[in-house]
Amino acid sequence: MVDLSVEICGLKFRNPILPAAGPTVRDGDALVKAADGGAGGLVAKTVSVSPAHVPRPNMVKVKDSILNAELWSDLPLEQWLRFEYAKAKKKGLPLIASVGYKADEIRAVAPKVKAAGVDALELSTQHLGRDLELVTEATKAAKEVVDIPVFVKLSPDAFDVVQFARAVEGAGADGIVAINALGLGLAIDIENTMPMLGSVSGHGWLSGPAIKSLAVRCVADVCRAVKIPVIGVGGISNERDAVEFIMAGASAVQLSTAAIIRGYKIYGLIADGMAKFMRAKGYNSIADFKGIALRHLPEQPFRTTSKPPEIIASRCTGCGLCEQYCVYEAAKVVRKIARIDPVKCYGCGMCVSVCPTRAVRF
Ligand SMILES: Cc1cc2nc3c(=O)[nH]c(=O)nc-3n(C[C@H](O)[C@H](O)[C@H](O)COP(=O)(O)O)c2cc1C
């Protein structure tokens, strides 16, 4: 029997799959749907002193990812305080309220949000740019005015995410959430030559699979730099992605884009998938594989000579993907089994990454 539950800063989550701030947690009803969809805990849409004036249109699908210009909640803070958090609280899961942005705004909003019964705060730094001082001041302000855990959500636009992580830990943050959507991007409708988003200059932030590797790298770097727990977010769309973040050191994960595209059931599906993965690998708890990959991230010089991968013939289905993806023309399927020409092989690793049966490996 595997145990998916995690405890972070005293908050007990039934599983480590949480929603990220965004339209799928835009009000109390949406938060209830996330809970019913199987989320391990709840994170609400960012609120600030006044409602956002959200440009329309504000979301465009770019391949499997999303470019958005949604800003923070367009609902009045008072509505969140009186109705929306209370609705979500009825589900009995830990509820994290996302608040923004500058120290004076945090000082005004955080105590009210805490009084509304939320269990922790997440500070969104998305609109503070690369200003480390603004981020640390906001963190200190939150810690001054509330006694519940304060997570600081880092933006990948921060010049050096590790520097920001160390600074917010020093400013008293209880945990870090990494990362927010990546900006700024632009999508143009070539049929009418117009920007797809209605924001200033059509600019928006990128989320979804396109930013996953960036997010995993940030999480791994941050986890090696700080002692406080880190929640990973960015491009998670299945259990394997979620496991990858946890192996990079995350204590839990959040997702938004995948829930926008596939609906509220995604949280439970990923949690179930993770339990299945854990059973197959013999992991009993999240702690069994949390941060397990960090020890393999080399600091020493790398190999610059080719070492061709081997083919496990019993696993090879002859599908030909290795051949299709081999830009060096070293992989060939011969009589339904892949073969690697060691003279042509550059050792790039692409075939290893595309083989669906792990028949090609280093
Ligand atoms: C439409 C949309 C709205 C978002 N709104 C917020 C927000 O209000 N506050 C915030 O901190 N992050 C916000 N985000 C960022 C997400 O919480 C998340 O950090 C980012 O999308 C990366 O995760 P994903 O790839 O799973 O979507 C938003 C993302 C999207 C796509």
Ligand as a Chemical Component Dictionary entry (heavy atoms), coordinates in Angstrom:
data_LIG
# 
_chem_comp.id                   LIG 
_chem_comp.type                 NON-POLYMER 
_chem_comp.pdbx_formal_charge   0 
_chem_comp.three_letter_code    LIG 
# 
loop_
_chem_comp_atom.comp_id 
_chem_comp_atom.atom_id 
_chem_comp_atom.alt_atom_id 
_chem_comp_atom.type_symbol 
_chem_comp_atom.charge 
_chem_comp_atom.model_Cartn_x 
_chem_comp_atom.model_Cartn_y 
_chem_comp_atom.model_Cartn_z 
_chem_comp_atom.pdbx_ordinal 
LIG C1  C1  C 0 -4.275 31.500 -17.644 1  
LIG C2  C2  C 0 -3.272 31.485 -16.526 2  
LIG C3  C3  C 0 -3.447 32.312 -15.424 3  
LIG C4  C4  C 0 -2.517 32.321 -14.385 4  
LIG N1  N1  N 0 -2.714 33.116 -13.292 5  
LIG C5  C5  C 0 -1.818 33.113 -12.277 6  
LIG C6  C6  C 0 -2.046 33.865 -11.100 7  
LIG O1  O1  O 0 -3.077 34.516 -10.920 8  
LIG N2  N2  N 0 -1.086 33.861 -10.146 9  
LIG C7  C7  C 0 0.082  33.133 -10.264 10 
LIG O2  O2  O 0 0.926  33.167 -9.367  11 
LIG N3  N3  N 0 0.299  32.367 -11.346 12 
LIG C8  C8  C 0 -0.629 32.337 -12.339 13 
LIG N4  N4  N 0 -0.424 31.530 -13.434 14 
LIG C9  C9  C 0 0.811  30.705 -13.512 15 
LIG C10 C10 C 0 0.537  29.273 -13.048 16 
LIG O3  O3  O 0 0.137  29.245 -11.713 17 
LIG C11 C11 C 0 1.793  28.387 -13.213 18 
LIG O4  O4  O 0 2.825  28.887 -12.391 19 
LIG C12 C12 C 0 2.305  28.355 -14.649 20 
LIG O5  O5  O 0 1.232  28.360 -15.545 21 
LIG C13 C13 C 0 3.172  27.123 -14.915 22 
LIG O6  O6  O 0 2.451  25.935 -14.638 23 
LIG P1  P1  P 0 1.690  25.067 -15.795 24 
LIG O7  O7  O 0 2.682  24.860 -16.884 25 
LIG O8  O8  O 0 1.237  23.841 -15.105 26 
LIG O9  O9  O 0 0.548  25.925 -16.251 27 
LIG C14 C14 C 0 -1.369 31.495 -14.469 28 
LIG C15 C15 C 0 -1.197 30.644 -15.577 29 
LIG C16 C16 C 0 -2.137 30.623 -16.584 30 
LIG C17 C17 C 0 -1.936 29.685 -17.739 31 
# 
loop_
_chem_comp_bond.comp_id 
_chem_comp_bond.atom_id_1 
_chem_comp_bond.atom_id_2 
_chem_comp_bond.value_order 
_chem_comp_bond.pdbx_ordinal 
LIG C1  C2  SING 1  
LIG C2  C3  SING 2  
LIG C2  C16 DOUB 3  
LIG C3  C4  DOUB 4  
LIG C4  N1  SING 5  
LIG C4  C14 SING 6  
LIG N1  C5  DOUB 7  
LIG C5  C6  SING 8  
LIG C5  C8  SING 9  
LIG C6  O1  DOUB 10 
LIG C6  N2  SING 11 
LIG N2  C7  SING 12 
LIG C7  O2  DOUB 13 
LIG C7  N3  SING 14 
LIG N3  C8  DOUB 15 
LIG C8  N4  SING 16 
LIG N4  C9  SING 17 
LIG N4  C14 SING 18 
LIG C9  C10 SING 19 
LIG C10 O3  SING 20 
LIG C10 C11 SING 21 
LIG C11 O4  SING 22 
LIG C11 C12 SING 23 
LIG C12 O5  SING 24 
LIG C12 C13 SING 25 
LIG C13 O6  SING 26 
LIG O6  P1  SING 27 
LIG P1  O7  DOUB 28 
LIG P1  O8  SING 29 
LIG P1  O9  SING 30 
LIG C14 C15 DOUB 31 
LIG C15 C16 SING 32 
LIG C16 C17 SING 33 
# 
